[in-house]
Amino acid sequence: MKRLRRSAWIALAVLALTLASLRVRIGASGTPAPAQGSPPFGTTLPSIPAPAIALVDQFGHPQSLAAFRGRVVVLTFIDSRCTETCPLTAQMLQTFQDEIGPRSAHVQLLAVNANPEATAPADAAAWTAQHGMSGRWLFLTGPAAQLQPIWSAYHIGVEVEDGQIHHTDATYVIDAHGNEREVLPTADLAGLNSESHALAASVLPLLR
């Protein structure tokens, strides 16, 4: 029953963010759906252990979520071929890191690949370099069969339609004990500063 309550809570939270923003991630050849106003930034989650993640990073090195206990984790989902909307998330995370300064050493940024067709570490490495995230995060990937259960566990819908990748837009804050604390959306370019401020406001109290 505990897992059912957790699943229902997070599914509703992510659904609320998705419906509020009316956005999905779309691949490189697509155009993002127009935003229809900004959702309330931040949905607090029960402090329940985050689902396990075990993949490889952009360097081909095995990584697990559990390995980052003791650090706050900011977890997001990125299409490894996207050039339209996922870069906004990268920009927001860069601004967030710059805003919190030296305290960012206690925060681990993780991205999980949301493209089932471009899953090689080289795909994650290329996207990382192209969008200014080298040295800032680990971009985790693996075969689609390994990615799909993680998407499901975090309520990330991923669809391929006419060669375009659509996925749920959500970023999780996970505390140093490995518990989910908040799920956040990413809006549009005009909202990046407010999003980075709100992310900092969510993360900084967890660093005390």
C-alpha positions as CSV (number, residue, x, y, z in Angstrom):
1,M,0.0,0.0,0.0
2,K,2.9,2.4,0.7
3,R,4.2,2.0,-2.8
4,L,0.7,2.5,-4.3
5,R,0.3,5.7,-2.3
6,R,3.7,7.0,-3.4
7,S,3.0,6.1,-7.0
8,A,-0.4,7.8,-7.0
9,W,1.0,10.9,-5.3
10,I,3.8,11.4,-7.8
11,A,1.8,10.5,-10.8
12,L,-0.8,13.2,-9.9
13,A,2.0,15.7,-9.2
14,V,3.7,15.1,-12.6
15,L,0.4,15.0,-14.4
16,A,-0.6,18.4,-12.8
17,L,2.7,19.9,-13.9
18,T,2.3,18.5,-17.4
19,L,-1.3,19.7,-17.8
20,A,-0.5,23.1,-16.3
21,S,2.3,23.8,-18.6
22,L,0.7,22.1,-21.7
23,R,4.2,21.3,-22.9
24,V,6.1,18.1,-23.9
25,R,9.6,17.7,-24.9
26,I,10.0,17.4,-28.7
27,G,13.1,16.2,-30.6
28,A,15.4,18.1,-32.8
29,S,13.2,18.3,-35.8
30,G,10.1,19.3,-33.9
31,T,8.7,22.5,-32.5
32,P,7.7,22.8,-28.9
33,A,4.0,23.1,-28.1
34,P,3.2,26.7,-27.0
35,A,3.2,27.3,-23.3
36,Q,-0.2,28.4,-21.9
37,G,1.0,30.1,-18.8
38,S,3.4,28.9,-16.0
39,P,2.4,26.2,-13.6
40,P,2.9,26.7,-9.8
41,F,6.6,26.1,-9.5
42,G,7.2,23.1,-7.3
43,T,5.1,20.3,-6.0
44,T,6.2,18.9,-2.6
45,L,6.4,15.2,-2.5
46,P,6.3,12.8,0.4
47,S,9.8,12.1,1.8
48,I,10.0,8.5,0.3
49,P,13.0,6.9,-1.2
50,A,13.6,7.7,-4.9
51,P,13.4,4.8,-7.3
52,A,16.8,3.2,-8.0
53,I,18.8,4.2,-11.1
54,A,21.7,2.2,-12.4
55,L,23.0,3.2,-15.8
56,V,26.2,4.5,-17.4
57,D,27.3,8.1,-17.8
58,Q,28.5,9.9,-20.9
59,F,31.9,8.5,-20.3
60,G,30.7,4.9,-20.2
61,H,31.2,4.6,-16.5
62,P,28.6,2.8,-14.4
63,Q,26.7,5.1,-12.1
64,S,23.9,4.7,-9.6
65,L,21.6,7.1,-7.7
66,A,22.6,5.4,-4.5
67,A,26.2,6.3,-5.0
68,F,25.3,10.0,-4.4
69,R,23.9,9.6,-0.9
70,G,25.2,12.5,1.2
71,R,24.6,14.9,-1.6
72,V,21.5,16.6,-2.8
73,V,20.6,15.3,-6.3
74,V,18.8,17.3,-9.0
75,L,17.5,14.8,-11.5
76,T,16.1,15.7,-14.9
77,F,15.2,13.9,-18.1
78,I,16.8,14.9,-21.4
79,D,16.3,13.9,-25.0
80,S,19.9,13.2,-26.3
81,R,19.1,14.6,-29.7
82,C,16.9,17.6,-28.7
83,T,17.9,21.0,-29.9
84,E,14.6,22.9,-29.2
85,T,13.5,22.6,-25.6
86,C,15.8,20.4,-23.5
87,P,18.5,23.0,-23.9
88,L,16.3,25.3,-21.8
89,T,16.6,22.9,-19.0
90,A,20.4,22.9,-19.4
91,Q,20.4,26.7,-19.3
92,M,18.3,26.7,-16.2
93,L,20.6,24.3,-14.4
94,Q,23.7,26.3,-15.4
95,T,22.0,29.4,-13.9
96,F,21.1,27.5,-10.8
97,Q,24.7,26.3,-10.3
98,D,26.1,29.7,-10.8
99,E,23.5,31.2,-8.4
100,I,24.3,28.9,-5.5
101,G,28.1,29.2,-6.1
102,P,30.4,27.0,-4.0
103,R,27.5,25.2,-2.5
104,S,27.0,23.5,-5.8
105,A,29.8,21.2,-4.8
106,H,27.3,19.5,-2.5
107,V,24.7,19.1,-5.3
108,Q,24.9,16.4,-8.0
109,L,23.1,17.1,-11.3
110,L,22.0,14.0,-13.1
111,A,20.2,13.7,-16.4
112,V,18.6,10.5,-17.6
113,N,18.3,10.0,-21.3
114,A,14.7,10.3,-22.6
115,N,15.5,9.2,-26.2
116,P,15.0,5.5,-26.8
117,E,16.7,5.7,-30.2
118,A,20.0,7.5,-29.3
119,T,21.2,5.7,-26.2
120,A,24.9,5.4,-26.6
121,P,27.3,7.2,-24.2
122,A,28.6,9.0,-27.2
123,D,25.1,10.5,-27.7
124,A,25.0,11.7,-24.1
125,A,28.6,13.1,-24.4
126,A,27.9,15.0,-27.6
127,W,24.8,16.6,-26.2
128,T,26.6,17.5,-23.0
129,A,29.4,19.2,-24.9
130,Q,27.1,21.0,-27.3
131,H,25.0,22.5,-24.5
132,G,27.6,23.7,-22.1
133,M,27.2,21.0,-19.5
134,S,30.7,19.5,-19.5
135,G,31.9,19.3,-16.0
136,R,28.5,20.3,-14.6
137,W,26.5,17.0,-14.7
138,L,26.4,13.3,-15.4
139,F,24.2,12.3,-18.3
140,L,23.1,8.8,-17.7
141,T,22.0,6.4,-20.5
142,G,21.6,2.8,-21.4
143,P,19.6,0.5,-23.7
144,A,16.0,1.4,-24.0
145,A,15.1,-1.7,-22.0
146,Q,17.0,-0.3,-19.0
147,L,15.7,3.3,-19.5
148,Q,12.0,2.4,-19.7
149,P,11.6,1.1,-16.2
150,I,13.2,4.3,-14.9
151,W,10.9,6.5,-16.9
152,S,8.0,4.5,-15.5
153,A,9.2,4.7,-11.9
154,Y,9.5,8.5,-12.2
155,H,6.3,8.9,-14.2
156,I,8.0,10.2,-17.3
157,G,6.0,9.4,-20.5
158,V,8.2,8.9,-23.6
159,E,6.7,8.6,-27.1
160,V,8.2,8.5,-30.6
161,E,5.9,10.1,-33.2
162,D,7.0,10.8,-36.8
163,G,10.6,10.7,-35.8
164,Q,10.1,13.2,-32.9
165,I,10.6,12.4,-29.3
166,H,8.0,13.6,-26.8
167,H,8.6,13.2,-23.1
168,T,7.2,14.5,-19.8
169,D,8.9,17.6,-18.5
170,A,9.9,17.2,-14.9
171,T,12.9,17.7,-12.6
172,Y,13.2,16.0,-9.2
173,V,14.9,17.2,-6.1
174,I,16.3,14.3,-4.0
175,D,17.7,14.9,-0.6
176,A,21.0,13.6,0.8
177,H,19.2,10.6,2.3
178,G,17.9,9.6,-1.2
179,N,14.3,10.7,-0.6
180,E,12.2,12.6,-3.1
181,R,11.4,16.1,-1.9
182,E,10.0,18.0,-4.9
183,V,9.1,17.7,-8.6
184,L,9.5,20.8,-10.7
185,P,8.6,21.8,-14.3
186,T,10.7,23.7,-16.8
187,A,8.8,26.4,-18.6
188,D,10.1,28.6,-21.4
189,L,13.1,30.9,-22.0
190,A,11.4,33.8,-20.3
191,G,11.0,31.8,-17.1
192,L,14.5,30.4,-16.7
193,N,15.6,32.9,-14.1
194,S,12.5,32.4,-11.9
195,E,12.9,28.6,-12.3
196,S,16.6,28.7,-11.3
197,H,15.7,30.9,-8.3
198,A,12.9,28.5,-7.3
199,L,15.2,25.4,-7.7
200,A,17.8,27.1,-5.5
201,A,15.1,27.9,-2.9
202,S,14.2,24.1,-2.9
203,V,17.8,22.9,-2.7
204,L,19.5,25.3,-0.3
205,P,17.6,24.3,2.8
206,L,18.6,20.7,2.2
207,L,22.2,21.6,2.3
208,R,22.1,22.9,5.9
